[in-house]
Amino acid sequence: MPAEEAVAAAAAARDVAAVPAAMLRWVAIVMVEDACDGMEREGGWRESVAEGGSGARDERKKQAAK
């Protein structure tokens, strides 16, 4: 294989390998954005963190309702 073909093959392999990494970064960003949107709907992330997370807040609401 001539050197030019080897270089082209290496570049193509690098480009193919970069696609999954880029997709994973995009998926992670979307998941974080969705989580932040959900926390905003529940009353804000600061409140959620201060109360120990949304699970703890939900448990306190159940206890208060009894």
C-alpha positions in Angstrom: 0.0 0.0 0.0 1.5 3.3 -1.0 2.0 5.9 1.7 -0.7 8.2 0.4 -3.3 5.4 0.6 -2.1 4.6 4.1 -2.6 8.2 5.2 -6.0 8.3 3.6 -7.0 5.1 5.3 -5.8 6.4 8.7 -7.7 9.7 8.2 -10.9 7.8 7.3 -10.6 5.5 10.4 -10.0 8.6 12.6 -13.1 10.3 11.2 -15.2 7.1 11.8 -14.0 6.8 15.3 -14.8 10.5 16.0 -18.5 10.0 15.2 -19.5 7.9 18.2 -17.6 10.2 20.6 -19.4 13.2 19.1 -22.8 11.4 19.3 -22.1 10.4 23.0 -21.3 14.1 23.8 -24.5 15.2 22.2 -26.6 12.6 24.0 -25.0 13.6 27.3 -25.8 17.3 26.7 -29.4 16.5 25.8 -29.8 14.3 28.9 -28.5 17.1 31.2 -30.7 19.7 29.6 -33.7 17.5 30.0 -32.9 16.9 33.7 -32.4 20.6 34.3 -35.7 21.3 32.6 -37.4 18.7 34.8 -35.9 20.2 38.0 -37.1 23.7 37.0 -40.6 22.4 36.6 -40.4 20.8 40.0 -39.4 24.0 41.7 -35.7 24.6 40.9 -32.5 22.6 41.2 -31.3 24.6 44.2 -34.4 23.6 46.2 -34.0 20.0 45.1 -30.3 19.9 46.2 -31.0 21.7 49.4 -33.7 19.2 50.3 -31.6 16.1 49.4 -32.9 15.6 45.9 -36.4 15.3 44.4 -36.9 11.8 46.0 -36.4 13.2 49.5 -38.8 16.1 48.7 -41.4 13.7 47.4 -41.1 11.6 50.6 -41.5 14.6 52.8 -44.7 15.6 50.8 -46.1 12.2 51.4 -45.4 12.3 55.1 -46.9 15.8 55.4 -50.1 14.6 53.6 -50.7 11.9 56.2 
